[in-house]
Every structure is written in structure tokens, then in C-alpha cells.
């Protein structure tokens, strides 16, 4: 049942996309990107949409765990964005595969392409430190094994005629995105930044992905959809924090003063993990902060010519403003755009 419809009710020839997970960071940004490219967007949610979801979006009530709900919501669409996760990351292993199976079945039924945001979790230490799309996938975590299985099912679907586009990226951050390391560990949404909690081991580099850049990358690939293979996989480079301190220094430049730097207590997380499901998930990802791991974007840039990259200070300022961590919105034109160690702005 449709409970809110901001879209023009008149029929038109613009393509229609279904976004699953529109209230999340990836889904919300991809929804915006699609609208900017002339797509109509339908979003299936369990609850009313978050306030930051604006524009011509048709909202329908449904549960990604219900195949019938997804199939009904997918009627007439040419694209399904699978950006949905279990609520609160609970029962991950029980829900992620059934939800994906429902998306695949709906895509097969309506002839839609599937967009799937990928992660670094697929890979194990045998593939570190530089990952390509062809690197062996031998994960040593539960979440990593599930990611591999999800992509295996998507590849099988592509062999049955469902086009699939996977874009893998580092840890997400961005405005209106609150379920990520940046907003849950580094800073506290709704509060001025006085201190930063750093999960990285000393001198361990880390890869970040600014969500508007992720969405724009997906958009540019979709612009050339006719040239994509049935199963297309691309890696983004994003922002490479070569020593685990560059993102914190960007935060300091944006807020205009030094911040207290604290190391995340992994020992403390280990102690409470048996009692807090979220911390169990966090603990499983500790290895990603202990060593430098990054993705090569050579395949992406060979195809597109370049990767969309917002200067890091602007990305951080926009994110902090969106999270309510700045007293006033900064003048982006006044921010410095320092290059990283390899000379990229």
C-alpha cells in the first residue's frame, strides 16, 4: 500500500528504479543521484521515510524479507538498488541471503538490473594489501563469507539474464549517514567535535568512501550501461588515509581547532561484545583497522577515465554539518584541499 507519494502522478516515459534501503546512507544517496539523472524512484520501506529523503519519490510499505512485497514493489522497474541491511545488524546471517534472493527473483520477473554496493569484507589476508576485482576471495569472518555468497548468487543470476552491477568501496561516510564507523566511532552526531576516537592501529592506512562519490560512480557506470558486461564489478579507491591520521586532520581543519585524539579500546569492546550484538559485529571487523588494506581502481578509471572524488575537507565538512556536529555550516570555498601522500586532491 502506498502511504506517501511525492511523485508526479502523470504517466511518463522516464525509467523507474526501485530502491531497497532508501533510509540508509547508500540508498539515500543513490536515490538522489538517480533523480538527478531523470529516473523516477520508488522506495520500499518498513516505516515512513527519513526526513532527508526528498524529491519525486514514491514510497510503498513493504519488508525486504517478504518475496511478495518485493515482487509487488518491483512491478514496472528497470533497476533495483539492493542497499538494504537487517535492522540494527541483528540476525545478519538469517536475513541477508533471503533478502537478496527476493531481490533476484523480482529482477528476474520484471527484467531489471540489480545494483549492489560491495565492500572489502570479501577478502582475506592472502589478498592484502592491494585488492583488485580479481583478487582471491577467502574471507575469515562470518560477514565476509556471507558477502562472498551474496555475490556468488548475483553472478548466477547474471548467467540467467539478470544484469548485475557491483561497486565495492571502503568504509562509507557522508551527510545523513549514521550507521557507519565515521558517525558511530569517530564522532558523536549532534555534538560539536571536541575529541575523536580512532580505531586504527598506529600507522595503519585505511580506505574511506564518501557516499555522494559512491553514488556518482554508480551513476556514471549506469550512463554507459549498454557497455557493461552482464556481471560487472568495479572497485573504488575513495579516500586513502595512508597513516590512519589524515581523516582526523581533515576534521581538525574543518572545525578550526585541534581535537583530543583517543584510541578506540578494542579490549573494552571485546569485554562487552558477548552482551551487545553491535559490538560483536564491530569486533569481527577489527582486522580491517590493524593493517593497510586498499582497493585498486585501475579497472574503473580505465573504463570511466576518472573516479569521482570530492576534496576530503569538503567531504568531511558536508558530513559533519549533516550530522549536526558543526555550530554553523562552513563556507566550503574557504576550505583547503590538501593532496594526500600520492598527490591526489
C-alpha positions in Angstrom: 0.0 0.0 0.0 1.4 3.4 -0.9 1.4 5.8 2.0 3.2 8.7 0.6 3.8 9.8 -3.0 5.8 12.9 -3.8 6.0 11.9 -7.5 4.0 13.4 -10.3 1.0 11.2 -10.8 1.1 11.7 -14.6 2.4 8.8 -16.5 5.7 9.5 -18.3 8.4 7.7 -20.1 11.2 8.2 -17.5 12.7 4.9 -16.4 11.6 3.6 -12.9 14.0 2.4 -10.2 13.2 0.5 -7.0 15.5 1.4 -4.1 15.6 -1.0 -1.1 17.2 0.6 1.9 16.5 4.2 0.9 16.7 5.3 4.6 20.3 4.2 4.7 23.3 6.2 3.6 23.9 4.3 0.3 20.3 4.0 -0.6 19.5 7.7 0.1 22.4 9.0 -2.0 21.8 6.6 -4.9 18.1 7.7 -4.8 19.2 11.3 -5.2 21.6 10.5 -7.9 19.0 8.6 -9.9 16.6 11.5 -9.7 19.2 13.9 -10.9 19.7 11.7 -13.9 16.0 11.7 -14.8 14.9 8.4 -13.2 11.7 8.0 -11.3 12.3 6.4 -7.9 10.1 4.0 -5.9 11.3 3.2 -2.4 10.1 0.3 -0.4 10.4 0.8 3.4 9.2 -0.8 6.6 8.5 2.6 8.1 8.0 6.2 7.0 10.9 7.6 5.1 13.6 9.5 6.9 13.3 13.3 6.7 16.4 13.7 4.4 14.8 11.7 1.6 13.3 14.3 -0.7 12.2 14.8 -4.3 10.0 12.8 -6.5 10.0 9.5 -4.6 7.1 7.1 -4.5 7.0 5.3 -1.1 5.5 1.9 -0.6 5.3 -0.1 2.6 6.9 -3.5 2.5 9.5 -5.8 4.0 12.6 -7.0 2.1 12.2 -10.3 3.8 8.8 -10.8 2.0 9.3 -12.0 -1.5 5.7 -11.0 -2.4 6.3 -7.4 -1.1 9.5 -7.0 -3.2 7.9 -8.5 -6.3 4.9 -6.2 -6.0 7.1 -3.2 -5.4 9.3 -4.1 -8.4 6.5 -4.1 -11.0 7.5 -1.9 -14.0 11.0 -1.1 -12.8 14.2 -1.3 -14.8 16.6 -1.1 -11.9 16.7 -2.5 -8.4 19.1 -0.9 -5.9 19.8 -3.5 -3.2 21.1 -1.3 -0.4 19.1 -2.9 2.5 20.5 -4.4 5.7 18.9 -6.1 8.7 17.6 -3.7 11.3 20.3 -3.0 13.8 22.5 -5.6 12.0 20.8 -8.3 14.1 20.4 -11.8 12.7 22.6 -10.9 9.8 23.2 -14.5 8.7 19.5 -15.2 8.9 18.3 -12.3 6.8 20.8 -11.0 4.2 20.6 -14.0 1.9 16.8 -14.3 1.9 16.5 -10.6 1.2 18.9 -10.8 -1.7 17.1 -13.9 -3.1 13.9 -11.8 -3.1 15.6 -9.0 -5.0 17.0 -11.5 -7.5 13.6 -13.1 -8.0 11.9 -9.7 -8.5 14.6 -8.7 -11.0 14.2 -11.9 -13.0 10.4 -11.3 -13.1 10.5 -7.7 -14.3 13.7 -7.7 -16.3 15.6 -5.3 -14.1 19.3 -4.7 -13.5 20.5 -5.1 -9.9 22.8 -2.5 -8.3 24.7 -4.0 -5.3 27.1 -1.9 -3.1 30.0 -4.1 -2.3 32.6 -4.0 0.5 36.1 -5.1 1.4 34.8 -7.9 3.6 35.0 -10.5 0.8 38.8 -10.7 1.0 41.2 -12.4 3.4 44.8 -11.7 4.4 46.1 -13.7 1.4 44.8 -11.0 -0.9 46.1 -8.0 1.2 47.3 -5.2 0.9 46.2 -4.1 -2.6 42.9 -5.6 -3.8 41.7 -5.8 -7.4 38.4 -7.1 -8.7 40.1 -10.5 -9.5 41.8 -10.9 -6.1 41.0 -14.3 -4.4 38.1 -14.2 -2.0 38.9 -16.2 1.0 37.4 -14.3 3.9 37.9 -15.4 7.5 34.9 -13.7 9.0 31.2 -14.6 9.0 30.2 -11.4 7.4 32.9 -11.9 4.7 31.7 -15.4 3.9 28.1 -14.0 3.5 29.3 -11.3 1.2 31.1 -13.9 -1.0 27.9 -16.0 -1.1 25.8 -12.9 -2.0 28.0 -12.1 -4.9 28.0 -15.8 -6.0 24.2 -15.7 -6.1 24.3 -12.5 -8.1 26.7 -14.0 -10.6 24.5 -17.0 -11.1 21.6 -14.6 -11.6 23.5 -12.7 -14.3 24.1 -16.0 -16.1 20.3 -16.4 -16.1 19.9 -13.0 -17.8 19.8 -10.5 -14.9 22.3 -7.7 -15.4 24.3 -7.0 -12.2 26.5 -4.1 -11.3 28.6 -4.3 -8.1 30.6 -1.3 -6.9 33.0 -2.2 -4.0 34.3 0.6 -1.8 35.8 1.3 1.6 34.2 2.5 4.8 31.3 4.8 4.0 30.8 8.3 5.4 28.6 11.2 4.3 25.8 13.5 5.3 22.6 11.8 6.7 24.5 8.5 7.0 24.6 7.4 10.6 25.2 3.7 10.5 29.0 3.7 9.8 32.4 4.0 11.5 32.6 7.7 11.0 29.4 8.6 12.8 29.4 5.8 15.3 33.0 5.7 16.4 35.0 8.8 15.3 32.5 11.5 16.2 29.2 11.8 18.0 26.2 13.1 15.9 24.5 16.2 17.3 27.6 17.3 19.3 30.5 19.6 18.5 33.7 17.8 17.8 35.9 18.0 20.8 37.5 14.6 20.6 37.9 11.8 18.0 38.1 8.1 18.7 40.5 6.4 16.3 40.0 2.7 15.6 43.2 2.4 13.5 46.4 0.8 14.7 49.4 3.2 14.6 50.5 3.9 11.0 47.8 1.6 9.5 46.3 3.1 6.4 42.6 2.9 5.9 40.3 3.3 2.9 37.2 5.5 3.1 34.4 6.2 0.6 32.4 9.4 0.6 28.8 8.4 -0.2 28.0 11.1 -2.8 31.1 9.9 -4.7 29.9 6.3 -4.5 26.5 7.3 -5.9 28.1 9.4 -8.6 30.3 6.5 -9.6 27.3 4.2 -9.9 25.6 6.9 -11.9 28.4 7.2 -14.4 28.6 3.5 -14.8 24.8 3.4 -15.4 25.2 6.1 -18.0 27.2 3.5 -20.0 25.0 0.5 -19.1 25.0 -0.7 -22.6 28.8 -1.2 -22.5 28.7 -3.2 -19.2 29.1 -6.9 -19.1 26.2 -9.0 -17.6 28.2 -9.2 -14.3 30.1 -6.0 -13.8 32.3 -5.5 -10.8 34.4 -2.3 -10.1 36.5 -1.1 -7.2 36.6 2.5 -6.0 39.8 4.0 -4.4 37.9 6.6 -2.5 40.0 8.5 0.1 43.1 6.6 1.1 44.1 7.6 4.7 47.7 6.4 4.3 48.6 6.6 8.1 45.2 6.4 9.8 45.5 10.1 10.8 44.7 12.0 7.6 40.9 11.9 8.1 41.3 13.2 11.7 43.5 16.0 10.4 40.8 16.9 7.9 38.3 17.0 10.8 40.5 19.4 12.7 40.9 21.7 9.7 37.1 21.8 9.2 36.3 22.5 12.9 39.1 25.0 13.1 40.9 23.7 16.2 42.8 20.6 17.4 40.7 17.8 18.8 41.6 15.3 21.5 42.7 12.0 19.9 41.8 8.8 21.7 42.5 5.3 20.6 39.5 3.0 20.4 39.7 0.4 23.2 39.4 -2.9 21.4 39.9 -4.6 24.7 36.8 -2.9 26.1 34.8 -3.8 23.0 35.9 -7.4 23.4 34.7 -7.4 27.0 31.1 -6.2 26.2 30.8 -8.0 22.8 29.1 -11.1 24.3 26.3 -8.9 25.6 25.9 -6.2 22.8 25.2 -7.5 19.2 26.5 -4.4 17.6 29.9 -4.7 19.3 30.1 -8.4 18.2 29.8 -7.2 14.6 32.4 -4.4 15.3 34.9 -6.8 16.8 34.7 -9.1 13.8 35.9 -6.2 11.7 38.9 -5.3 13.9 41.4 -6.7 11.4 40.4 -4.0 8.8 42.0 -1.4 11.2 45.1 -3.4 12.0 46.8 -3.3 8.6 46.8 -1.2 5.5 44.2 -2.5 3.0 43.2 -0.7 -0.1 41.4 -1.3 -3.4 42.8 -0.5 -6.8 40.5 1.5 -9.0 42.5 0.9 -12.2 39.7 -1.1 -13.9 37.2 1.7 -13.0 39.4 4.5 -14.3 40.3 2.6 -17.5 36.6 2.4 -18.2 35.4 5.8 -17.0 38.5 7.9 -17.4 38.5 9.0 -13.8 36.8 8.4 -10.4 34.5 11.0 -8.8 36.4 12.4 -5.8 35.2 15.2 -3.6 38.1 17.0 -1.9 38.4 15.5 1.5 37.9 18.7 3.5 34.7 19.4 1.7 33.5 15.8 2.1 34.3 16.0 5.9 32.6 19.4 6.3 29.5 18.3 4.5 29.3 15.2 6.6 29.9 16.9 9.9 27.2 19.5 9.0 24.8 16.8 8.1 25.4 15.0 11.4 24.8 18.2 13.4 28.4 18.4 14.6 29.1 22.0 13.5 27.8 25.1 15.1 27.3 26.7 11.6 27.7 25.4 8.1 31.2 26.1 6.9 32.0 28.1 3.7 33.2 25.3 1.5 35.0 27.6 -0.8 37.3 28.6 2.1 38.4 25.1 2.9 41.9 23.9 1.9 42.1 21.0 -0.4 45.4 19.3 0.6 46.6 16.4 -1.5 47.4 13.1 0.1 50.8 11.4 0.0 50.3 10.4 -3.6 49.3 13.8 -4.8 45.5 13.4 -5.2 43.3 16.2 -4.0 
